């Protein structure tokens, strides 16, 4: 899992560097604000992907004396930094695009610009599918943020492409309007990524489906008469669970202990559960 995440982040960095290079060249050649905005977005993707690389590396470290429950909060912190970068970028592009709308400036749209945007759309769609699959298999919020960002980049490059095509047909204002739309999309995506990762950092309760799975696992253990006071919260991208189980008071201490360990083992067998703390109540 660790190697898979690290390999994915290296691929992310390489792809974003390549896309930034071809986009900034096309943007300068065509004087297209939409393409330059898309290129700046790719530059922030490079910065974000480097942050994610180190976050994935940190979160994979084993628990130590200073961090007895591991380093899982590193990935949501990286996701939050990505969201902040997106917000700053979005507002900067919005400011520039509105300013450009009210002043006349020359566009030099060419076929190279269109090819670059089509390459970007194709690559980002492949990256979206790849990182979504990896994030699900490894439960990585940082790679999920990269997946969402890649999906958003598909829409951003498509919007830029529409503006460039209209520019070819002598409607240069559409390029600046496209840049404005791109800025709103970047701000919105940054907000969504930020909210998701703030929930991880604030210890939000998991989704109802996960809570039901936890209860089902605990109830399935032989000897458990009932469960109550089930509480769970995120610690980074993993979940800690506290659960009370009711056992027959006639059981020996060793028998009750073994049942408690079995409940712990069953609950922790769920992929997203990192630790389960079981309290035994005799009835």
The 8 nearest C-alpha neighbors of each residue, nearest first, counted from 0:
[[1, 3, 2, 137, 4, 136, 5, 59],
 [2, 0, 4, 3, 59, 5, 56, 55],
 [1, 3, 5, 4, 0, 6, 7, 56],
 [2, 4, 0, 6, 1, 5, 7, 133],
 [5, 3, 7, 1, 6, 2, 0, 8],
 [4, 6, 2, 8, 7, 3, 1, 9],
 [5, 7, 9, 3, 4, 8, 2, 10],
 [6, 8, 4, 10, 5, 9, 11, 3],
 [7, 9, 11, 5, 52, 10, 6, 12],
 [10, 8, 12, 6, 11, 7, 5, 13],
 [11, 9, 7, 13, 8, 12, 14, 6],
 [12, 10, 8, 9, 14, 13, 7, 15],
 [11, 13, 9, 15, 10, 48, 14, 45],
 [14, 12, 10, 16, 15, 11, 17, 9],
 [15, 13, 17, 11, 16, 12, 10, 18],
 [14, 16, 18, 12, 17, 45, 13, 41],
 [17, 15, 19, 13, 14, 18, 12, 20],
 [16, 18, 14, 20, 15, 19, 13, 21],
 [19, 17, 15, 20, 21, 16, 22, 14],
 [18, 20, 41, 16, 22, 38, 17, 21],
 [19, 21, 17, 18, 22, 23, 16, 24],
 [20, 22, 24, 18, 19, 23, 25, 115],
 [23, 21, 25, 38, 19, 24, 20, 26],
 [22, 24, 26, 38, 25, 20, 21, 35],
 [25, 23, 21, 22, 27, 26, 28, 20],
 [24, 26, 22, 28, 112, 23, 27, 29],
 [25, 27, 35, 23, 34, 29, 31, 24],
 [28, 26, 30, 24, 29, 25, 23, 35],
 [29, 27, 25, 26, 30, 24, 107, 108],
 [28, 30, 107, 108, 31, 26, 27, 106],
 [31, 29, 27, 106, 26, 28, 107, 32],
 [32, 30, 29, 26, 34, 33, 106, 35],
 [31, 33, 35, 34, 36, 175, 178, 30],
 [32, 34, 178, 159, 36, 31, 35, 174],
 [35, 33, 37, 26, 36, 31, 32, 159],
 [34, 36, 26, 38, 32, 37, 33, 23],
 [37, 35, 39, 33, 34, 38, 32, 40],
 [36, 38, 34, 40, 35, 39, 33, 41],
 [39, 37, 35, 41, 22, 23, 19, 40],
 [40, 38, 42, 36, 41, 37, 35, 43],
 [39, 41, 37, 43, 38, 42, 36, 44],
 [42, 40, 44, 38, 19, 39, 43, 15],
 [41, 43, 39, 45, 44, 40, 19, 38],
 [42, 44, 46, 40, 45, 41, 47, 39],
 [43, 45, 41, 47, 42, 46, 48, 40],
 [46, 44, 42, 48, 43, 47, 15, 12],
 [45, 47, 43, 49, 44, 48, 50, 42],
 [46, 48, 44, 50, 45, 49, 81, 43],
 [47, 49, 51, 45, 50, 46, 12, 44],
 [50, 48, 52, 46, 51, 47, 45, 53],
 [51, 49, 47, 48, 53, 52, 77, 54],
 [50, 52, 54, 48, 49, 53, 77, 55],
 [53, 51, 49, 55, 8, 50, 54, 48],
 [52, 54, 56, 50, 55, 51, 57, 49],
 [55, 53, 51, 57, 74, 73, 56, 52],
 [56, 54, 58, 52, 57, 53, 51, 74],
 [55, 57, 53, 54, 59, 58, 52, 5],
 [58, 56, 54, 59, 55, 60, 53, 73],
 [57, 59, 70, 71, 55, 73, 60, 56],
 [58, 60, 57, 56, 1, 55, 61, 70],
 [61, 59, 58, 57, 70, 62, 69, 56],
 [60, 62, 69, 63, 59, 70, 58, 68],
 [63, 61, 69, 67, 66, 68, 60, 70],
 [62, 64, 66, 67, 65, 61, 69, 68],
 [65, 63, 66, 67, 62, 68, 69, 61],
 [64, 66, 63, 67, 62, 69, 68, 70],
 [65, 67, 63, 69, 68, 64, 62, 70],
 [68, 66, 62, 63, 64, 69, 65, 70],
 [69, 67, 66, 62, 70, 63, 71, 274],
 [68, 70, 62, 66, 67, 71, 61, 63],
 [71, 69, 58, 72, 73, 60, 57, 66],
 [70, 72, 235, 58, 73, 69, 236, 74],
 [235, 71, 73, 74, 75, 70, 76, 234],
 [72, 74, 54, 76, 58, 71, 75, 70],
 [73, 75, 77, 54, 141, 76, 72, 55],
 [76, 74, 78, 196, 77, 72, 73, 235],
 [75, 77, 79, 73, 74, 78, 72, 80],
 [78, 76, 74, 80, 75, 79, 51, 54],
 [77, 79, 75, 81, 141, 76, 80, 196],
 [78, 80, 82, 193, 76, 81, 77, 196],
 [79, 81, 77, 83, 82, 78, 84, 76],
 [80, 82, 78, 84, 79, 47, 83, 85],
 [83, 81, 189, 79, 193, 85, 80, 84],
 [84, 82, 80, 86, 85, 81, 79, 87],
 [85, 83, 81, 87, 82, 86, 88, 80],
 [84, 86, 189, 82, 88, 83, 87, 185],
 [85, 87, 186, 89, 83, 88, 84, 189],
 [88, 86, 84, 90, 89, 85, 91, 83],
 [87, 89, 85, 91, 86, 90, 84, 92],
 [90, 88, 182, 186, 86, 185, 92, 91],
 [89, 91, 93, 87, 92, 88, 94, 86],
 [90, 92, 88, 94, 93, 89, 87, 95],
 [93, 91, 95, 89, 94, 90, 182, 96],
 [94, 92, 90, 182, 96, 179, 91, 95],
 [95, 93, 91, 92, 97, 96, 90, 98],
 [96, 94, 92, 98, 93, 97, 99, 91],
 [97, 95, 99, 93, 98, 175, 179, 94],
 [96, 98, 100, 99, 94, 95, 93, 179],
 [97, 99, 95, 96, 100, 101, 94, 102],
 [100, 98, 96, 102, 97, 101, 95, 175],
 [101, 99, 97, 98, 102, 175, 96, 172],
 [102, 100, 99, 98, 103, 97, 96, 172],
 [103, 101, 99, 100, 104, 98, 97, 172],
 [102, 104, 101, 105, 99, 100, 172, 171],
 [105, 103, 102, 106, 99, 30, 171, 100],
 [104, 106, 107, 103, 30, 171, 31, 29],
 [107, 105, 30, 108, 29, 31, 104, 171],
 [108, 106, 29, 30, 109, 105, 28, 31],
 [107, 109, 29, 106, 167, 166, 163, 112],
 [110, 108, 111, 112, 107, 29, 113, 167],
 [109, 111, 113, 112, 114, 108, 115, 167],
 [110, 112, 114, 109, 113, 115, 25, 108],
 [113, 111, 25, 115, 110, 114, 109, 116],
 [112, 114, 110, 116, 115, 111, 117, 160],
 [115, 113, 111, 117, 116, 112, 118, 110],
 [116, 114, 118, 112, 113, 117, 111, 119],
 [117, 115, 119, 113, 118, 114, 156, 120],
 [116, 118, 114, 120, 119, 115, 113, 121],
 [119, 117, 115, 121, 116, 120, 122, 114],
 [118, 120, 116, 122, 117, 121, 123, 115],
 [121, 119, 153, 117, 123, 118, 122, 156],
 [122, 120, 118, 124, 119, 123, 117, 125],
 [123, 121, 125, 119, 124, 120, 118, 126],
 [122, 124, 126, 149, 120, 125, 121, 153],
 [123, 125, 127, 121, 126, 122, 120, 153],
 [124, 126, 122, 128, 123, 127, 129, 121],
 [127, 125, 123, 129, 124, 128, 130, 122],
 [126, 128, 146, 149, 124, 150, 125, 130],
 [129, 127, 131, 125, 126, 130, 132, 124],
 [130, 128, 126, 132, 131, 127, 125, 133],
 [131, 129, 146, 133, 132, 127, 128, 134],
 [130, 132, 134, 146, 128, 129, 133, 143],
 [131, 133, 129, 135, 130, 134, 128, 136],
 [132, 134, 130, 136, 135, 131, 137, 129],
 [135, 133, 139, 143, 131, 142, 137, 138],
 [134, 136, 138, 132, 133, 137, 131, 139],
 [135, 137, 133, 134, 138, 132, 139, 0],
 [136, 138, 134, 139, 135, 133, 0, 4],
 [139, 137, 135, 134, 136, 140, 271, 236],
 [138, 140, 134, 142, 137, 141, 143, 236],
 [141, 139, 143, 142, 144, 75, 74, 236],
 [140, 142, 144, 74, 78, 143, 139, 51],
 [141, 143, 145, 134, 144, 139, 140, 130],
 [142, 144, 140, 146, 134, 145, 141, 131],
 [145, 143, 141, 147, 142, 146, 148, 140],
 [146, 144, 142, 148, 143, 147, 149, 141],
 [145, 147, 127, 143, 130, 149, 131, 144],
 [148, 146, 150, 144, 149, 145, 151, 143],
 [147, 149, 145, 151, 146, 150, 144, 152],
 [150, 148, 152, 127, 146, 123, 151, 147],
 [151, 149, 147, 153, 127, 152, 148, 146],
 [152, 150, 148, 154, 153, 149, 155, 147],
 [151, 153, 155, 149, 154, 150, 156, 148],
 [154, 152, 120, 150, 151, 156, 155, 123],
 [155, 153, 157, 151, 152, 156, 158, 150],
 [154, 156, 152, 158, 157, 153, 181, 151],
 [155, 157, 159, 153, 158, 154, 116, 152],
 [158, 156, 160, 154, 159, 155, 153, 161],
 [159, 157, 155, 161, 160, 156, 177, 154],
 [158, 160, 156, 33, 162, 157, 161, 177],
 [161, 159, 157, 163, 158, 162, 156, 164],
 [160, 162, 158, 164, 159, 163, 165, 157],
 [163, 161, 174, 173, 159, 165, 177, 160],
 [162, 164, 166, 160, 165, 161, 174, 159],
 [165, 163, 167, 161, 166, 162, 160, 168],
 [164, 166, 168, 162, 170, 167, 163, 173],
 [167, 165, 171, 163, 170, 169, 164, 168],
 [166, 168, 164, 165, 169, 108, 163, 170],
 [167, 169, 165, 166, 170, 164, 171, 163],
 [168, 170, 166, 167, 171, 165, 172, 164],
 [169, 171, 166, 165, 172, 168, 173, 167],
 [170, 172, 166, 173, 174, 169, 165, 106],
 [173, 171, 174, 175, 170, 176, 100, 166],
 [174, 172, 176, 162, 171, 175, 177, 170],
 [173, 175, 162, 177, 172, 176, 171, 33],
 [176, 174, 178, 177, 172, 173, 96, 100],
 [175, 177, 173, 179, 178, 174, 172, 180],
 [178, 176, 174, 180, 175, 179, 162, 158],
 [177, 179, 33, 181, 175, 176, 180, 96],
 [180, 178, 176, 182, 93, 177, 181, 96],
 [179, 181, 177, 183, 182, 178, 184, 176],
 [182, 180, 178, 184, 179, 155, 183, 177],
 [181, 183, 89, 185, 179, 93, 180, 184],
 [184, 182, 186, 180, 185, 181, 187, 89],
 [183, 185, 187, 181, 182, 186, 188, 180],
 [184, 186, 182, 89, 188, 187, 183, 85],
 [187, 185, 86, 89, 189, 183, 184, 188],
 [186, 188, 184, 190, 189, 185, 183, 191],
 [189, 187, 191, 185, 190, 186, 184, 192],
 [190, 188, 82, 85, 186, 192, 187, 191],
 [189, 191, 193, 187, 188, 192, 194, 186],
 [192, 190, 188, 194, 193, 189, 195, 187],
 [193, 191, 189, 195, 190, 194, 82, 188],
 [192, 194, 82, 79, 190, 196, 191, 195],
 [195, 193, 197, 191, 196, 192, 190, 198],
 [196, 194, 192, 198, 193, 197, 191, 199],
 [197, 195, 75, 199, 198, 193, 194, 79],
 [196, 198, 200, 194, 199, 195, 201, 193],
 [199, 197, 201, 196, 203, 195, 200, 202],
 [200, 198, 196, 235, 197, 233, 202, 201],
 [199, 201, 197, 198, 202, 235, 196, 75],
 [202, 200, 198, 199, 203, 197, 233, 234],
 [203, 201, 233, 232, 199, 200, 234, 198],
 [202, 204, 198, 232, 233, 201, 199, 205],
 [203, 205, 232, 231, 233, 202, 206, 230],
 [206, 204, 232, 209, 203, 207, 210, 231],
 [205, 207, 208, 209, 210, 204, 211, 203],
 [208, 206, 210, 209, 211, 205, 212, 204],
 [209, 207, 211, 206, 210, 212, 205, 213],
 [208, 210, 212, 211, 207, 206, 205, 213],
 [211, 209, 207, 213, 212, 208, 214, 206],
 [212, 210, 208, 214, 209, 213, 215, 207],
 [213, 211, 215, 209, 210, 214, 216, 208],
 [214, 212, 210, 216, 211, 215, 266, 209],
 [215, 213, 217, 211, 216, 212, 218, 210],
 [214, 216, 212, 218, 213, 217, 211, 219],
 [217, 215, 219, 213, 214, 218, 266, 265],
 [218, 216, 214, 262, 219, 215, 220, 213],
 [217, 219, 215, 216, 220, 214, 223, 225],
 [218, 220, 216, 217, 215, 221, 223, 262],
 [221, 219, 218, 217, 223, 262, 222, 261],
 [220, 222, 223, 219, 258, 218, 224, 261],
 [221, 223, 224, 220, 246, 258, 247, 255],
 [224, 222, 246, 225, 221, 220, 245, 218],
 [225, 223, 245, 246, 222, 226, 247, 244],
 [224, 226, 245, 223, 244, 218, 227, 246],
 [227, 225, 244, 243, 245, 218, 242, 228],
 [226, 228, 243, 229, 244, 242, 225, 245],
 [229, 227, 243, 242, 230, 226, 241, 244],
 [230, 228, 242, 227, 241, 243, 231, 240],
 [231, 229, 241, 240, 228, 242, 232, 204],
 [230, 232, 240, 239, 204, 241, 238, 205],
 [233, 231, 204, 202, 203, 238, 239, 205],
 [232, 234, 238, 202, 199, 237, 235, 203],
 [235, 233, 237, 238, 202, 236, 72, 232],
 [72, 236, 234, 71, 199, 237, 233, 200],
 [235, 237, 234, 199, 71, 233, 140, 72],
 [238, 236, 234, 271, 233, 235, 273, 272],
 [237, 239, 233, 272, 273, 232, 234, 271],
 [238, 240, 274, 231, 232, 275, 273, 272],
 [239, 241, 231, 275, 230, 276, 274, 242],
 [242, 240, 276, 230, 229, 275, 277, 231],
 [241, 243, 229, 277, 228, 278, 276, 230],
 [244, 242, 278, 227, 226, 277, 228, 279],
 [245, 243, 226, 279, 225, 280, 278, 246],
 [244, 246, 280, 225, 224, 281, 226, 223],
 [247, 245, 281, 223, 224, 282, 248, 280],
 [246, 248, 249, 282, 281, 250, 245, 224],
 [249, 247, 281, 282, 250, 246, 251, 280],
 [248, 250, 247, 251, 281, 246, 282, 252],
 [251, 249, 248, 247, 254, 255, 252, 246],
 [250, 252, 254, 253, 255, 249, 248, 256],
 [251, 253, 255, 254, 256, 250, 257, 249],
 [252, 254, 256, 251, 255, 257, 250, 258],
 [255, 253, 257, 251, 256, 252, 250, 258],
 [256, 254, 252, 258, 257, 253, 250, 259],
 [255, 257, 253, 259, 254, 258, 252, 260],
 [258, 256, 260, 254, 259, 255, 253, 261],
 [259, 257, 261, 255, 260, 256, 262, 254],
 [258, 260, 256, 262, 257, 261, 255, 263],
 [261, 259, 263, 257, 258, 262, 264, 256],
 [260, 262, 258, 264, 259, 263, 265, 257],
 [263, 261, 259, 265, 217, 260, 264, 266],
 [262, 264, 260, 266, 261, 265, 275, 267],
 [265, 263, 261, 267, 262, 266, 260, 268],
 [264, 266, 262, 268, 267, 263, 216, 261],
 [265, 267, 263, 268, 264, 216, 213, 269],
 [266, 268, 264, 269, 272, 265, 263, 275],
 [269, 267, 265, 266, 264, 270, 272, 263],
 [268, 270, 267, 272, 271, 266, 265, 213],
 [271, 269, 272, 268, 267, 273, 138, 237],
 [270, 272, 237, 269, 238, 273, 138, 236],
 [273, 271, 238, 267, 269, 270, 237, 274],
 [272, 274, 238, 237, 239, 267, 271, 275],
 [275, 273, 239, 272, 267, 240, 276, 238],
 [274, 276, 240, 263, 239, 241, 267, 277],
 [277, 275, 241, 240, 242, 274, 278, 263],
 [276, 278, 242, 243, 241, 259, 275, 263],
 [279, 277, 243, 242, 244, 280, 276, 259],
 [278, 280, 244, 243, 245, 281, 277, 246],
 [279, 281, 245, 244, 246, 282, 278, 243],
 [282, 280, 248, 246, 247, 245, 279, 249],
 [281, 248, 247, 246, 245, 280, 224, 249]]
